[in-house]
Amino acid sequence: MASVSLRQVRKSYDSHAVVHGVDLEVADQEFVVLVGPSGCGKSTLLRMIAGLEDITGGEIGIGERVVNQ
């Protein structure tokens, strides 16, 4: 496994912001759970980390590599 880092990650659809400046550090071998109400952006955030969804702004890193550029 590798570490995952999110720096000021944002996602907007047209003028509607759905993910607002998320900062997150997940260390190698660490277990993380995202919880929240329906529609708060959990699945969108996971899709952005997986590369299935383009991000509007910020940076996603896996290990030492930036994966959203």
Contacts in CASP RR format, 6 or more apart in sequence:
PFRMAT RR
TARGET T0000
AUTHOR 0000-0000-0000
METHOD contacts of the structure
MODEL  1
MASVSLRQVRKSYDSHAVVHGVDLEVADQEFVVLVGPSGCGKSTLLRMIA
GLEDITGGEIGIGERVVNQ
1 28 0 8 1.000
1 29 0 8 1.000
2 28 0 8 1.000
2 62 0 8 1.000
2 63 0 8 1.000
3 25 0 8 1.000
3 26 0 8 1.000
3 27 0 8 1.000
3 28 0 8 1.000
3 62 0 8 1.000
3 63 0 8 1.000
4 24 0 8 1.000
4 25 0 8 1.000
4 26 0 8 1.000
4 49 0 8 1.000
4 60 0 8 1.000
4 61 0 8 1.000
4 62 0 8 1.000
4 63 0 8 1.000
5 24 0 8 1.000
5 25 0 8 1.000
5 26 0 8 1.000
5 59 0 8 1.000
5 60 0 8 1.000
5 61 0 8 1.000
5 63 0 8 1.000
6 22 0 8 1.000
6 23 0 8 1.000
6 24 0 8 1.000
6 25 0 8 1.000
6 45 0 8 1.000
6 49 0 8 1.000
6 58 0 8 1.000
6 59 0 8 1.000
6 60 0 8 1.000
6 61 0 8 1.000
7 23 0 8 1.000
7 58 0 8 1.000
7 59 0 8 1.000
7 60 0 8 1.000
8 21 0 8 1.000
8 22 0 8 1.000
8 23 0 8 1.000
8 57 0 8 1.000
8 58 0 8 1.000
8 59 0 8 1.000
9 19 0 8 1.000
9 21 0 8 1.000
9 22 0 8 1.000
9 23 0 8 1.000
9 24 0 8 1.000
9 45 0 8 1.000
9 48 0 8 1.000
9 55 0 8 1.000
9 57 0 8 1.000
9 58 0 8 1.000
9 59 0 8 1.000
9 60 0 8 1.000
10 17 0 8 1.000
10 19 0 8 1.000
10 20 0 8 1.000
10 21 0 8 1.000
10 22 0 8 1.000
10 55 0 8 1.000
10 56 0 8 1.000
10 57 0 8 1.000
10 58 0 8 1.000
11 17 0 8 1.000
11 18 0 8 1.000
11 19 0 8 1.000
11 44 0 8 1.000
11 45 0 8 1.000
11 48 0 8 1.000
11 53 0 8 1.000
11 55 0 8 1.000
11 56 0 8 1.000
11 57 0 8 1.000
12 18 0 8 1.000
12 56 0 8 1.000
17 56 0 8 1.000
18 41 0 8 1.000
18 44 0 8 1.000
19 41 0 8 1.000
19 44 0 8 1.000
19 45 0 8 1.000
19 48 0 8 1.000
21 58 0 8 1.000
22 45 0 8 1.000
24 32 0 8 1.000
26 32 0 8 1.000
34 42 0 8 1.000
34 45 0 8 1.000
34 46 0 8 1.000
35 42 0 8 1.000
36 42 0 8 1.000
44 53 0 8 1.000
47 53 0 8 1.000
48 54 0 8 1.000
48 55 0 8 1.000
48 60 0 8 1.000
48 68 0 8 1.000
49 60 0 8 1.000
51 67 0 8 1.000
51 68 0 8 1.000
54 68 0 8 1.000
55 68 0 8 1.000
58 68 0 8 1.000
59 66 0 8 1.000
59 68 0 8 1.000
59 69 0 8 1.000
60 66 0 8 1.000
60 67 0 8 1.000
60 68 0 8 1.000
61 67 0 8 1.000
61 68 0 8 1.000
END
